[in-house]
Amino acid sequence: MKVRSNIRAGNEAEALRKCQKERDYWKVQAAEMEAIATSPAKPSPPQQPTPPPSYGTATTVGCGWVNGIYYPDLSGTCG
């Protein structure tokens, strides 16, 4: 007599606990985001423009200021 078994059979209680744990995690994340979204905005201090970093090269093609932040041209550099 052959015994048939379900290949997908496993520990259903463990799978349920894992699912509940993940559900609870996302519920907490949603509650935190809701609290952030409904809280009054805090005024941020004005940002001062940061000076451009010196890389020892005289080429500044492709760089510039955006919203008070300097973005250098890093093409051709590693890191």
PyMOL commands that set and color helices and strands:
alter all, ss='L'
color gray80, all
select helices_A, chain A and resi 12-38
alter helices_A, ss='H'
color red, helices_A
select strands_A, chain A and resi 64-66+69-71
alter strands_A, ss='S'
color yellow, strands_A
deselect
rebuild
show_as cartoon
